[in-house]
Amino acid sequence: MSERIRVGILGYGNIGKGVELSVSQNPDMELAAVFTRRKPESIKTVSESARVLHIDDICEYKDLIDVLILCGGSATDLPEQGPKYAGLFNCVDSFDTHARIPEYFNSVNEAAKRSGKTAAISIGWDPGLFSMNRLILEAILPHGESYTFWGKGVSQGHSDAIRRVKGVKNGIQYTIPVESVIERIRNGERPSLTTGDKHIRECFVVAEEGADKAEIEATIKNMPNYFADYKTIVHFISEDELIKNHSRMPHGGFVIRSGDTGKHFEKKHIAEFSLKLESNPEFTACVLTAYARAVVRLNREGKTGALTVFDIPIGYLSPKSAEELRKELL
């Protein structure tokens, strides 16, 4: 593309900041504006020159932005924002409530089709890169079992869900894989596992003054799609302790496929894709930014509606031409 892709950022939390950093590292992109529900003058961006506007002004940029990256949370922000802004812009988001992806896809797809826009949903590393690897490895080794593990690390979506519980001032959640189960799979076993068998969820919560801690803990532990199916541990700590000990946001995980080939399935294979991330939001932001490029390309080719990582050609993520990719990376 000869012209630089004009990127808009909606929401300036950890992922929004990460997107700004990522855009600055991609020469074929430029930041058009950051949109926020907060007072624009209260936002301090990485680049002092970044334009920050209130979300009420976003419609004025309808023809000035090639793609809008939605950086809100999956619990309450994206279910409303995804369909709304896919009616105005090409969009990319990181909706990560796995159980609700089909209905979310349908709502965004309808809005994007109606407006002639393209929207990539549930983009990140899981859902996203891990989803791709689950599909690839299952297709290659149809006789076998797939396992996904997350952590140890901070889950953005689960932390956001905690912070929205009544009486919670701040909080963070760590997803911790059960090591003994991982080793069994790597050694060739194929245990039948429930969601809760593979992970523990550990929450560190700062309660508002006078809040009912027992009620907060019960609400968190019984939250469907987030904590109800897991062993969940809730610690109540001070704001100072949260800042001191839980400010970094590492994460990671792996997808493992244990499969067989041969006439009698006698040959065993273990395939694994793993990530070790020092900053979960910054890495997620980098994935969003790469897919923003793909969305713009696809829209210019006439492709409209909602898409997932299963629908987007991998070559479209790169700024390099198809000829360059064949020569340099194939």
C-alpha positions as CSV (number, residue, x, y, z in Angstrom):
1,M,0.0,0.0,0.0
2,S,1.4,3.4,-0.9
3,E,-0.6,5.4,1.5
4,R,-0.3,4.8,5.2
5,I,-3.1,3.1,7.1
6,R,-4.9,5.6,9.4
7,V,-5.6,3.9,12.7
8,G,-8.1,5.0,15.4
9,I,-7.9,3.7,18.9
10,L,-11.1,3.4,21.0
11,G,-10.3,3.2,24.7
12,Y,-7.0,4.1,26.2
13,G,-6.3,1.4,28.9
14,N,-3.4,-1.1,28.8
15,I,-4.3,-2.5,25.4
16,G,-4.9,1.0,23.9
17,K,-1.5,2.1,25.0
18,G,0.0,-1.1,23.5
19,V,-1.8,-0.4,20.2
20,E,-0.3,3.1,20.1
21,L,3.2,1.7,20.6
22,S,2.6,-1.0,18.0
23,V,1.4,1.5,15.4
24,S,4.5,3.5,15.9
25,Q,6.6,0.4,15.0
26,N,4.8,-0.2,11.7
27,P,6.0,2.3,9.0
28,D,2.9,1.7,6.9
29,M,0.6,3.0,9.6
30,E,-0.2,6.2,11.4
31,L,-2.3,7.1,14.4
32,A,-5.2,9.2,13.5
33,A,-6.8,9.7,16.9
34,V,-7.5,8.2,20.3
35,F,-11.1,8.2,21.5
36,T,-12.0,8.0,25.2
37,R,-15.0,8.2,27.5
38,R,-12.8,10.1,30.0
39,K,-11.9,13.7,29.7
40,P,-9.5,13.9,26.8
41,E,-7.2,16.4,28.7
42,S,-6.8,13.7,31.4
43,I,-5.2,11.2,29.0
44,K,-1.4,11.2,28.7
45,T,-0.5,9.3,25.6
46,V,2.9,7.7,24.8
47,S,3.4,10.3,22.0
48,E,2.8,13.9,23.0
49,S,1.5,14.6,19.5
50,A,-1.3,12.0,19.6
51,R,-4.7,13.5,19.1
52,V,-7.1,12.6,21.9
53,L,-10.8,13.2,21.6
54,H,-14.0,12.3,23.5
55,I,-15.9,9.3,22.2
56,D,-18.8,11.7,21.3
57,D,-16.7,13.1,18.5
58,I,-15.9,9.8,16.9
59,C,-18.5,10.1,14.1
60,E,-16.7,13.2,12.8
61,Y,-13.8,10.8,11.9
62,K,-15.9,8.4,9.8
63,D,-14.0,9.3,6.6
64,L,-10.6,10.0,8.3
65,I,-9.9,6.6,9.8
66,D,-9.2,3.4,7.8
67,V,-9.6,1.0,10.7
68,L,-10.7,1.4,14.3
69,I,-9.2,-0.8,17.0
70,L,-11.6,-1.4,19.9
71,C,-9.6,-1.7,23.1
72,G,-12.4,-2.2,25.6
73,G,-13.2,-5.1,27.8
74,S,-15.3,-8.2,26.8
75,A,-17.6,-8.2,29.8
76,T,-19.6,-5.0,29.0
77,D,-17.7,-2.8,26.5
78,L,-17.4,-4.9,23.3
79,P,-20.8,-6.4,23.2
80,E,-22.2,-2.9,22.8
81,Q,-19.3,-1.3,20.9
82,G,-18.6,-4.0,18.4
83,P,-21.9,-3.9,16.5
84,K,-22.2,-0.1,17.0
85,Y,-18.9,0.8,15.5
86,A,-18.8,-1.9,12.8
87,G,-21.7,0.2,11.4
88,L,-19.3,3.1,10.9
89,F,-15.7,1.8,10.6
90,N,-13.6,-1.1,9.6
91,C,-12.9,-2.6,13.1
92,V,-10.7,-5.0,15.0
93,D,-11.4,-6.2,18.6
94,S,-10.2,-8.7,21.1
95,F,-13.5,-10.1,22.3
96,D,-12.4,-13.1,24.4
97,T,-15.5,-14.6,26.1
98,H,-15.2,-17.9,24.2
99,A,-18.7,-19.1,25.0
100,R,-20.3,-16.0,23.5
101,I,-18.2,-15.7,20.4
102,P,-20.9,-17.1,18.0
103,E,-23.6,-14.7,19.1
104,Y,-21.1,-11.8,19.2
105,F,-20.0,-12.7,15.6
106,N,-23.5,-12.6,14.4
107,S,-24.3,-9.2,15.9
108,V,-21.1,-7.6,14.4
109,N,-21.5,-9.4,11.1
110,E,-25.0,-8.0,10.6
111,A,-23.8,-4.4,11.4
112,A,-20.7,-4.6,9.2
113,K,-22.5,-6.2,6.2
114,R,-25.1,-3.4,6.4
115,S,-22.5,-0.7,6.4
116,G,-20.1,-2.3,3.9
117,K,-17.4,-2.5,6.5
118,T,-15.0,-5.3,7.5
119,A,-14.6,-6.3,11.2
120,A,-12.1,-8.8,12.6
121,I,-13.4,-10.1,15.9
122,S,-11.8,-12.0,18.8
123,I,-8.3,-11.1,17.7
124,G,-5.4,-11.8,20.1
125,W,-3.5,-14.8,21.1
126,D,-6.4,-16.7,22.6
127,P,-8.8,-16.5,21.0
128,G,-6.6,-15.7,18.0
129,L,-3.2,-17.3,17.5
130,F,-4.0,-20.3,19.7
131,S,-7.3,-20.8,17.8
132,M,-5.3,-21.0,14.6
133,N,-3.0,-23.6,16.0
134,R,-5.8,-25.7,17.4
135,L,-7.3,-25.8,13.9
136,I,-4.0,-26.5,12.1
137,L,-2.9,-29.3,14.4
138,E,-6.3,-30.9,14.6
139,A,-6.5,-30.9,10.8
140,I,-3.0,-32.4,10.5
141,L,-3.4,-35.0,13.2
142,P,-7.1,-35.9,13.1
143,H,-6.6,-38.9,15.4
144,G,-5.7,-37.4,18.7
145,E,-6.5,-34.9,21.4
146,S,-5.9,-31.1,21.8
147,Y,-5.1,-29.3,25.0
148,T,-4.8,-25.6,25.8
149,F,-3.1,-24.2,28.8
150,W,-2.9,-20.5,29.8
151,G,-0.4,-18.9,32.2
152,K,0.9,-18.4,34.7
153,G,-0.1,-14.9,33.9
154,V,-2.5,-12.0,34.1
155,S,-5.8,-12.4,32.2
156,Q,-7.0,-9.0,30.9
157,G,-10.6,-10.2,30.4
158,H,-10.9,-11.9,33.8
159,S,-9.2,-9.0,35.6
160,D,-11.6,-6.6,33.9
161,A,-14.6,-8.8,35.0
162,I,-13.3,-8.7,38.6
163,R,-13.1,-4.9,38.6
164,R,-16.7,-4.6,37.5
165,V,-18.0,-6.5,40.5
166,K,-19.9,-4.3,42.9
167,G,-17.7,-3.2,45.8
168,V,-14.4,-3.8,44.0
169,K,-12.0,-0.9,43.8
170,N,-9.3,-2.7,41.8
171,G,-8.2,-6.2,41.1
172,I,-6.1,-8.6,39.0
173,Q,-6.4,-12.2,38.2
174,Y,-3.7,-14.8,37.5
175,T,-4.4,-18.0,35.5
176,I,-2.2,-20.8,36.7
177,P,-1.9,-24.1,34.8
178,V,-1.7,-27.3,36.7
179,E,1.9,-28.5,36.1
180,S,1.3,-32.2,36.8
181,V,-1.4,-32.4,34.1
182,I,0.9,-30.7,31.6
183,E,3.6,-33.3,32.2
184,R,1.2,-36.2,31.7
185,I,0.2,-34.9,28.3
186,R,3.8,-34.2,27.2
187,N,4.6,-37.8,28.2
188,G,2.0,-39.1,25.8
189,E,-1.0,-39.5,28.1
190,R,-4.4,-38.3,26.9
191,P,-6.5,-37.7,30.0
192,S,-10.1,-36.5,29.7
193,L,-10.1,-33.1,31.4
194,T,-12.7,-30.6,32.5
195,T,-12.0,-26.9,32.2
196,G,-11.3,-26.8,36.0
197,D,-8.9,-29.7,35.9
198,K,-6.3,-27.8,33.9
199,H,-6.2,-24.4,35.7
200,I,-6.5,-22.5,38.9
201,R,-7.7,-18.9,39.0
202,E,-6.1,-16.7,41.6
203,C,-7.6,-13.2,42.3
204,F,-6.1,-10.3,44.2
205,V,-8.8,-7.8,45.0
206,V,-8.8,-4.3,46.5
207,A,-12.3,-3.8,48.1
208,E,-13.9,-0.4,48.5
209,E,-14.2,0.8,52.0
210,G,-17.2,-0.8,53.8
211,A,-17.8,-3.3,51.0
212,D,-19.0,-6.8,51.8
213,K,-16.0,-9.0,51.1
214,A,-17.9,-12.2,51.4
215,E,-20.4,-11.0,48.8
216,I,-17.6,-9.9,46.5
217,E,-15.9,-13.3,46.8
218,A,-19.1,-15.2,46.2
219,T,-19.9,-13.1,43.1
220,I,-16.5,-13.7,41.6
221,K,-16.5,-17.4,42.3
222,N,-19.9,-17.9,40.8
223,M,-19.4,-15.7,37.7
224,P,-20.4,-17.8,34.6
225,N,-18.0,-18.0,31.7
226,Y,-15.2,-16.6,33.9
227,F,-14.8,-18.3,37.3
228,A,-17.7,-20.7,38.0
229,D,-16.0,-23.8,36.4
230,Y,-12.6,-23.3,38.1
231,K,-11.0,-23.6,41.5
232,T,-10.9,-19.9,42.3
233,I,-8.9,-18.4,45.1
234,V,-9.7,-14.8,46.2
235,H,-7.2,-12.7,48.2
236,F,-8.2,-9.2,49.6
237,I,-5.2,-6.9,49.6
238,S,-4.4,-3.2,49.9
239,E,-4.1,-0.8,46.9
240,D,-0.4,-0.3,47.8
241,E,0.2,-4.1,47.8
242,L,-1.5,-4.4,44.4
243,I,0.6,-1.7,42.9
244,K,3.8,-3.0,44.4
245,N,3.5,-6.7,43.7
246,H,1.0,-7.0,40.8
247,S,1.7,-4.1,38.3
248,R,3.4,-6.2,35.7
249,M,1.3,-8.1,33.3
250,P,3.0,-11.3,32.1
251,H,1.2,-14.1,30.5
252,G,1.6,-17.0,28.0
253,G,0.6,-20.5,27.5
254,F,0.6,-23.3,25.0
255,V,-1.5,-25.5,22.7
256,I,-0.6,-29.2,22.6
257,R,-1.8,-31.7,20.1
258,S,-1.2,-35.4,20.9
259,G,-1.9,-37.5,17.8
260,D,-1.2,-40.8,16.1
261,T,-0.4,-41.9,12.6
262,G,0.1,-45.3,11.0
263,K,-2.1,-48.2,10.0
264,H,-2.7,-49.1,13.6
265,F,-2.1,-45.6,15.0
266,E,1.2,-46.9,16.4
267,K,3.3,-43.8,15.8
268,K,2.9,-41.1,18.4
269,H,3.4,-37.3,17.8
270,I,3.3,-34.3,20.1
271,A,3.0,-30.9,18.5
272,E,3.1,-27.7,20.6
273,F,2.8,-24.0,20.1
274,S,3.8,-21.8,23.1
275,L,4.1,-18.2,24.1
276,K,5.9,-16.5,27.0
277,L,4.9,-12.9,27.2
278,E,6.4,-10.2,29.4
279,S,3.4,-7.9,28.7
280,N,0.1,-9.5,27.8
281,P,-1.6,-6.3,26.7
282,E,1.3,-5.1,24.6
283,F,1.5,-8.5,22.8
284,T,-2.2,-8.6,22.3
285,A,-2.1,-5.0,20.9
286,C,0.6,-6.1,18.4
287,V,-1.7,-8.9,17.2
288,L,-4.6,-6.4,16.8
289,T,-2.4,-4.1,14.8
290,A,-1.3,-6.7,12.4
291,Y,-4.9,-7.7,11.8
292,A,-5.9,-4.1,11.4
293,R,-3.7,-4.1,8.3
294,A,-5.5,-7.2,7.0
295,V,-8.9,-5.7,7.6
296,V,-8.1,-2.6,5.5
297,R,-6.7,-4.8,2.7
298,L,-9.8,-7.0,2.7
299,N,-12.2,-4.2,2.8
300,R,-10.5,-2.5,-0.2
301,E,-10.9,-5.8,-2.1
302,G,-14.6,-5.7,-1.3
303,K,-14.8,-8.2,1.5
304,T,-17.4,-7.1,4.1
305,G,-18.9,-8.5,7.4
306,A,-17.3,-10.0,10.4
307,L,-14.3,-12.3,10.2
308,T,-12.2,-14.4,12.6
309,V,-8.6,-15.6,12.3
310,F,-10.0,-18.6,10.5
311,D,-11.2,-16.4,7.6
312,I,-8.2,-14.1,7.1
313,P,-5.3,-15.1,4.8
314,I,-2.1,-15.1,6.9
315,G,-0.2,-13.2,4.2
316,Y,-2.5,-10.2,4.7
317,L,-1.0,-9.6,8.2
318,S,2.3,-8.6,6.8
319,P,3.3,-5.3,5.2
320,K,5.3,-7.3,2.7
321,S,4.0,-8.2,-0.7
322,A,3.1,-11.8,-1.7
323,E,6.2,-11.9,-3.8
324,E,8.4,-10.8,-0.9
325,L,6.8,-13.4,1.4
326,R,7.4,-16.2,-1.0
327,K,11.0,-15.2,-1.5
328,E,11.9,-14.4,2.2
329,L,9.7,-16.6,4.4
330,L,8.4,-19.5,2.5
